[in-house]
Amino acid sequence: MNIAQWLSRAAREHGDNPAIFTGKKQCGTYKDLNIIVGQVSNWLKSLGIKPGDRVAIFMVNQTDYLCLLFGIWCSGAVAVPINAKLHAREVTWIVENAEAKLTLASGQQFENLQRVTGFWNANSKLIDFCDETMLGISKNLPCEPVSRRESSDLAWLFYTSGTTGRPKGVMITHGMLKSMAFSYFIDVDEVRQEDAAIYSAPFSHGAGLYSIMHVLKAARHVFPRSGGFSPKEVLDLSEHFQSAHMFAAPTMVKRLTAASKASGRVPKGIRTIVYAGGPMYKSDIIEAVDWFGPVFVQIYGQGECPMAITALSRKAVSDRTHPRWEERLTSVGSAQSVVEVQIGDPSGKPTEEGQIGEIMVRGDPVMPGYWRNSDASEKALAQGWLHTGDIGYMDHEGYITLKDRSNDLIISGGSNIYPREVEEVLLMHPCIIEAAVIGRYHPDWSEEVVAFIVLRDQIKISSAEIGEFCQRHIAAYKRPKGYITLKVLPKNNYGKILKTELRILVKTSPLLG
């Protein structure tokens, strides 16, 4: 079944329900939303888009995003939502790899892509999704039947970085999205028509995925005027709409708590905050629960199993009477209903209770593989399990605690940063002969990127010069916030860089001036 069917059903049964908002201003009902989605679908078809074709979206959060996402599905095409923070060259690589026939961008994102000359042609078109474009779309027929799709058909191509330094396209099917949604209702939270989903986190990631459940239940979709996360704006919107839901990275939760307490403003209107995407420190979630009350739920997932590996319930997050409440609070919860989770040893065999190993998962929300990357798919899905690459253990109650992240993943402000990707850019600089990137604790962003570099012939170079070089190649949030020069990087007998030693050195080594 095509996931877009859920919108058409919501429109038939609850057509007069308010659907989309920019800030506090209502922009349309479910009937209006369904008409616009149908017009987008017909418009895409008029541009030659066929079922199975990939259509990329590169824009900040806005009401058009929801219309485009469901319009793409309605046409039978595959959505390729791209992080609006990415550098234009990173975006064009994704577009090329996905063989997207069309890229829809707006505002600064469109201007950035337009500057990449020699890329956009008849095989890959770039369209400025502005008011004029929307006016043209509105001249299409209002609606036609949703294109037929099977559960195994691709719906969303989600690009996530890997150990090779190049992004990998996770193939998310219509069936995976349905399974994710069903598990949400069972294991995470209910959704009611009076709920208002506030999209402050990137719509290209978890926030966009959670829009599906709110469409199915004909709830409200609120896009902040800022297009992103502003604590004051979230507090204003939640107080205005009441029964507010939002998906948030742990850093967002921390900033929201700090802003609310600093203003002396008693929080009102927030019903549920689902947090994920990075480490939530125990002191931070305790403070947040003390201030906001029992509104928090934690989930653990990956693009390869979107939002659906484990969940830590509202009760478990807020309960302070259970004898093991602190241990539970530092876990990521227990397996969601639609998956099996086990801890595996290096050979993939299940470990003993409490023993540390790799977190492995299988079930309907697990990807069929990576887009046109059979080697990576075979490795990730060995023995019929998704090997998450995350290290942890499971206790006797089934609660899973993460101990480390494999591949040295850095999570800053809820965004994944893979060191190899940054290292490859640094090594393009003619004066740098070795580079190693790690994450360093940051009080607001959880982690920040720090680079250790070895310079050719100990040449003199400034951090500003390296920063300007990185600016031409990678997104701002991935760029190192500090540089440390060494004569040689520490390595083991096999020549592998010892990042454990670098994490010790970062505490005492002077930064490059």
Sequence and secondary structure as in RCSB ss.txt:
>XXXX:A:sequence
MNIAQWLSRAAREHGDNPAIFTGKKQCGTYKDLNIIVGQVSNWLKSLGIKPGDRVAIFMVNQTDYLCLLFGIWCS
GAVAVPINAKLHAREVTWIVENAEAKLTLASGQQFENLQRVTGFWNANSKLIDFCDETMLGISKNLPCEPVSRRE
SSDLAWLFYTSGTTGRPKGVMITHGMLKSMAFSYFIDVDEVRQEDAAIYSAPFSHGAGLYSIMHVLKAARHVFPR
SGGFSPKEVLDLSEHFQSAHMFAAPTMVKRLTAASKASGRVPKGIRTIVYAGGPMYKSDIIEAVDWFGPVFVQIY
GQGECPMAITALSRKAVSDRTHPRWEERLTSVGSAQSVVEVQIGDPSGKPTEEGQIGEIMVRGDPVMPGYWRNSD
ASEKALAQGWLHTGDIGYMDHEGYITLKDRSNDLIISGGSNIYPREVEEVLLMHPCIIEAAVIGRYHPDWSEEVV
AFIVLRDQIKISSAEIGEFCQRHIAAYKRPKGYITLKVLPKNNYGKILKTELRILVKTSPLLG
>XXXX:A:secstr
  TTHHHHHHHHHHTTSEEEEETTEEEEEHHHHHHHHHHHHHHHHHTT  TT EEEEE  S HHHHHHHHHHHHT
T EEEE  TTS HHHHHHHHHHHT SEEEE HHHHHHHHTSTTT BTTBEEEE SHHHHHHHTTS S        
TTSEEEEEEEE TTSSEEEEEEEHHHHHHHHHHIIIII    TT EEE  S TTTHHHHHHHHHHHTT EEEE T
TSS  HHHHHHHHHHH SEEEEE HHHHHHHHHHHHHHT    SEEEEEE SS   HHHHHHHHHHH S EEEEE
EETTEEEEEEEE HHHHH   STTHHHHHTS  EE TTEEEEEE TTS B  TT  EEEEEEETTS S BTT HH
HHHHHTGGGSEEEEEEEEE TTS EEEEEEGGG EEETTEEE HHHHHHHHTTSTTEEEEEEEEEEETTTEEEEE
EEEEEGGG    HHHHHHHHHTTS GGGS SEEEE SS  B TTS B HHHHHHHTTT     
